[in-house]
């Protein structure tokens, strides 16, 4: 009966968290799709839009770390629901404004609520799935990125074309509000909440009852498990580099394709959707390869993916105008290569920091990621305004190669628990196996 219950809850947690996190993208990626129209209607320069992106990215990154710490001390279900509701409400207000300052302020507030999505999801995944399987399961969960981004990449241009740019904020907000209610109903924080034992006991992994009894993380734990952990820093720096081409494409692709390649916004949306769809495949394959081929090591796969991404970025810029089909293929390849490492960073961070610090470790690597994302705001906008898209793609290629280097530094490392021989759960105080 226990196995049946565990199987039911693990399936429920996985699909519910995928749907819930996908909803965050409905009220995040819509801004990128509206950017060309905002420039046309209000005369915003790339530097103006870049300031909004940079400030919002900084808030998202800081929020991801702070909310990572808070989520490890809170109930993931409540945390994620509040984030969804907040983003939905702010998205509605964005649709009501026109001024560049107010638009920027609201987008910054939205990104704070957005930062409440990833850390609680990481916490749930590490409590419901074993390190022996989490690479594959995490990759499946990460499909939420592509599901949400694909829907808005295709749907937002349609809404903008027929109903104006404001509809791209109203409609996703309404859908997100409904999904927030679904999230609260379906998710549960840990197996303990529904009367089940720890996943390590269910999967016969190594665990200390001392760790299990200390469910809420302390500041000392954060310092020992995250801040002084060089492996967490390596994957965090790889994430910073990765987010320059990732967010650069996600944020600026509609503008780049429309201006530089001469395509319509609707076609640009479909091309960007290919980037997201390929990311689903690339993420799942990366997780599977790291689990099954590399024995739980994430470094080799991340290193190779990012090195190849540099080549894909070069191809995207070098292709002349009039080859929309080849641009679509290149974006498909780029998405495949971006989302593999993006998935692996989160897994590696929890591998190296332990599940106890899952939220804060992924929050920390997320903070570094959005330091990279901030570079794709004002700095990238100014580079493109002064040097054209050639300068922007030099930045993307260099960041991809540097990210590959940082992943290579973790080549031989994997989760500590996988280095140990599986034993039964032991109660440290009593010295007896638990049931």
Order of alpha helices (4+ residues) and beta strands (2+ residues): alpha-alpha-alpha-alpha-alpha-alpha-alpha-alpha-alpha-alpha-alpha-alpha-alpha-alpha-alpha-alpha-alpha-beta-beta
